[in-house]
Amino acid sequence: MRHTRHYIFLALSLLMLYSCNEKVEQSKLRSISFGSQAEGSTESKSMGDGIVSSTTETMRSQPFGIYGHHSNAEGQKFVKGTNDVFNTSEAMSVAHDGSSWEYNPLAYWSFNDYYRFRAYHPYSGSAFTVLPASSVDLISIDYKVVNGNEDLMVAFWKGQATEAVISNRVPMKFKHCLSGLKINIGLTDDSRTDNITELYIKGLTPNGTMLYTHENPEGSGEGINYDTEVMKWLASTYDSDTEFYKWEGSKPIPQNVTATAYSTAEPVFDGKENMVFAIPQTCSGAKGETRVYFKTKKGGDAIQSVTLPTTDWLPGHIYTYTLLMAPTSKIDVLISIKPWEGVEINEDIHIL
């Protein structure tokens, strides 16, 4: 009987060891992959030229950065060097090689652990700097509109590494961090013709820090929820003197553009999207007014200007201002606001 118990115990031990090894080997064989969705467009220079829409195709031209963390319990605080998904001190850079997204060294699922990923696109650029303290729980990025033209986006995902999850891509949904601005112009009558030759904007905050983090940050006095996403902008100094988004050229100003028929107004900024980027802020807010200045061919060096209405410029929204020039020299401003349109999930964004 003693020998029988011994053999049974030995068999159970071997079975448990085999099960554990099989579980480890199974998780090692399951690599982490991602799908993504970019909500809309764009990339622009200071006067709109050279815009490239951030779509499935164009996202592949630049890598994205991603931070990852996992633990055996849900909602655990990230501690640097403890259960990092990626073996790097900075964000992991994931680049497209023409057929799939690649990175090195590889990362694998730890079965049944709880995961969260926080990402940004593109990985680097001339307009922004990722601050060194950034992590899976807080991505901090300084952005200056006069320095570059990157369409900054972020994404977040959380979940448990179940069989269903590790058999599929992690659906990263990228959101736009900046505000898009468009300026259109038109004449309200058909008794005259003219061309716009110069335009710029004064009175805004050109720099800011984007914080992509979670609800109830430390120090708020409330329960911290690490498994959430919150985007915050800390705008810097209001600038009333610099000429931002300066455009120069010559474009005919359409006639008979009115408040009820303004779709034929001429977009001033160049490029496919006729748009520039702005730090999210309050246009013509408490810090001071935001004004558009412009010249026309017939007006010569005379500068005309108009104050934009008070509006909260939100992340991921496009603000189109239409300037209506009446024969009396009065200028009316129409505003149209819409969110960036989404694109299909890109199943090719893949981490091996």
N, C-alpha and C positions, 0 to 999 in steps of 0.2 A: 504493500500500500504506500509505503514511504517513497519507493522508487517511482510509483505511478504519479504521485503528487509532484515529484521532482520533474518528471518528463512533461507533465501538464504545465507547470510553472515555466519551464524552459521554452516550451512551444509558444505560450502566451507572450513571453518576453521577446522572442524572435519575431512574432507577429506584430507586436507594438513597434519594435525597431524598424521592421520593414515598412509599416504604415507611416512612421515619422520620416523615414528616408524618402519614401515615395512622395510624401507631401512636400518635402524640401525640393526634391528633384522636379516636381510638377511646377512649383512656383518659379524655379530657376529657368524652366523652359518657356515660361510665359513672359514675354517682353512687354513693355509698356508702349502703347501706341496712341496717337491722338487724331481726332477729327477737329476741324475748326470751322467757324462761321464768322466772316467779317461783315459787320453791319455797315455797309455803304462804301464811300469813297474817301479820301482823296489825298493827294500830295500836291503842294504848290510852292512856288517861289513867292517873294514878297509882293510881286505885282501880278501873280496868277499864271505866269508863263511856265510851261513844262509840267503841268499837272499830270500825275499818273494815278488812276483809281486803284484803291486797295481792294482788289478783287481776288478771287481764287488764284488767278494766273499771276497777278503782279505781286502778291504776297511772297511768291516763291523767289523773287529776285533778291530778297534780303532775309537773313536769318531772324528768328525770334529768340528771346531769352525766357527761361522758365525756371522757377524754383519749386521744389517738391518736398513734402514731409509725410511720414507715415508713423503710426503708433498702434498699439494693441487696444486702445480705447479711443472713443470718438471725442473730438474737440480738444485734444491736448495742446498745450502751449509748445511752440517751437523753441527748442534749445539748440543753438548752433553746434554742429558736430554730433548731434544725437538723432539717429534715424533720418538723416538726409536721404532723399531719393537719389540725388546726383552727387557724384564724387568731385565737387568743385567748390572753391571758396566764393565764387561769384555765380551769377545766373548761368545755367547751362545754355550754350549756344547751339541752336538746332538749325541746320542749313539744308536747303534743297539741292540735290545733286543732278536734277533733271528728271529723275524718276520717283524719288522718295525723299523724305526728310531724314537726315542722318545726324548722329552725335556720337561722341566718344568721351569716356568709357560708357559701355552699355549699362542700363538699369533694368532690374527685374522686379516683378511683383512679389510681395511677401503675403502669402495667402491669408485672407480674412482680416488683414490689417486695415486701418482706416487711413485714407489718403486725402491730401488736398494739394492742389497745384495753383500757382499764381504766375501769370505770364505777361509779357509785354512785347510789342512789335513796332518797329524793327529793333534789332539787338543793340544797335548803336547809330548815332547820327550827329550831324553838325549842330542841330538846333537844341539838343537835349543832352543831359548828363545824368546817368543813374548813380545815385549817391551810394557810397560804400556800405552803409549800414542796412541796405535793402535785403529782404529775406522773403520767405513764403508768407509771412504775416504782415509785411509792410514793404511795398515797393515805393521808393521816393525818387522822383525825377524832376530835375530843374529844367525848365523849357524857356527859350528866348526866341521870339518870333523873328527877330532881325538876323539871327545866326544861321537859319536853315529852313528846310521845307518838309520835314518828316511828318507823316500822318501817324501820330502816336495812338496806339491801341493797347488795351489790356484785356485779360481773360482770367476766369477762375473756375475751378471744378473741385468738388469734394465727393467722396464715396467710399464704400467698402470693397475690398478686393475679393468679391465673391466670384464664383465660376462664371456667372453671366457677365460680370464687369470685365474680367481679365480676358474674356473671349472677344471683346469688342474694343474699339477705339474710345479713348476718353474724349467726350465732346466739348472741346474748348471753344467758347463763344466770345470772340473778340469784339470789344466795344470801343468806339471813338472817344478819345479824351478831350479833344479840342472843339472849338466852335468854328463853323465855316461862315465866311462873309462874302456876299455878292453885292455889287453895286451896278444897277441899271439906270439908264437915263433916256428921256424922251421929251419932245416938244408937244405941247397940248393943242397946237393949231397947225395949219398948213400954209400960213402966210409968210413963212421964213424958213431958211435952211441954215444949218451950222454944223460944225464938227467939234467934238470934244478932243482936246489936245493934251490935257494934264489933269491928274486927280491924285489926291492923297488924303489921309485921315490923321487928325490930331486929337489928343485928349483920350488916352486909354492906358491900360496897364499892359506893357509889352512882355513882362516876365512873370513867371509863376512857378510854384512847386506843386506837383501832383502827388498826392498820397493815395495809394491804392492799398486799402487795408481792410479791417473787419469792423463790425459793430462794437460799440462800447469799448473803445481803446483803454489801455491801462491808464489809471489816474482819473478816469471819468466818474468813479464812484459807483458804477453799475457792473452787473455781471458781464464778463467778457465772453463773447461768442466768436471764437476763432474761425468757425466754419461758415462765415458770411463774407460778403464783399461790399465795400463802400469806397466810392471815389470822392476825394476832397481836393479842392484847389486852394492854395494859399497864394493870393495875388500879391505882388510886390508893389513898388512905387508907381503911382499914377504919373504919367508923362504928358504934359500939356504943350510941349514945345517941338518935339521931334515929328517929322513928316513920315508917317508909316504907310507902307504899301504903295509907295509912289509909282504911278503909271504915267508914261509919256508915249504919245503916238498921235494918230489922227483917225477918228472913227466918225462917220456920219451919224447925226442924232436923228432918229426916226420922228416923223410927224404924226399928229393926231393920236398921241398916246394920252389916255385919260385914266382916271381912277377906276373906271369900269371896263376899260379896254387897254390894259397895260402889258399884255404878253409880247407885243412887238418892240418894247423898249430895248435899247442896245446895251448888252453887257460890256462893262468897261474893262475889267481885268481880262487878261489874255488866257490862253490855254483851253483845253477841252472842257474843264469844269467852270471856267470864269470865276474862280474863287480863291480866297486867301484864308489863312488860319488865324485865329485869335485865341488868347488865353480866356477861358470862361470867367466872366465878370459882369458887373452891371454897367451897361452902356449909358452914358449921360446920367450917372448916379451921383451919390453924395460927394464923391471926390472931385467931380467937375464934369462939364459937358463934353460930349464926343461930337466933333464936327467933321464934315466932308468939305474939302476945298477943291475947286476945279477951275480950269480955264477952257475957253472955247476959241475956235479959229477967228471968229468975227470979234470976239471980245479982246483979242490980243493978250496983253500982259495983265489985264484986269482979272482979279481973283474973285470968284463967287463962292459963297459958302452957305451951309445949312446945318443946323443942329439935328442930330439923330434923336428920335424919341427914346425915352427911358425904357430900357429893355434888359432883362436878365439873359445874358448869353450863356446858355447851358451846354455842357459837354454833349457831343453827338448830335447837334442840331445845326441846321443851315439857316442863316438869316439873310434874306434878300431884300435890299433897300432899293426902291425905284424912285428916282428924282424926276419930278414933273416940272418942266420949265414953261411958265405961262408968258404971254406977250408983255404982261405988266412987270416982268422980272421977278414975280413971286415964284418960289420954289416949294412945292409940296413933296412930302415924303410918304411913300407907302411902304409897309413892311409885311413880308411873308415869311412864316416860320414853318419848317418841316424837319422831321428827323431824317437821318441818313437811312436810305433803303438797304435792306438786308440782301445777302446773296446766299446761294445754296451752300450747304455744308461741303467742305472740301475733304473728301475721303482720302486724298493723297497726302495730307499732312500726317506724317507717320514717324513715330520714334521706335526704333528697333529695341 
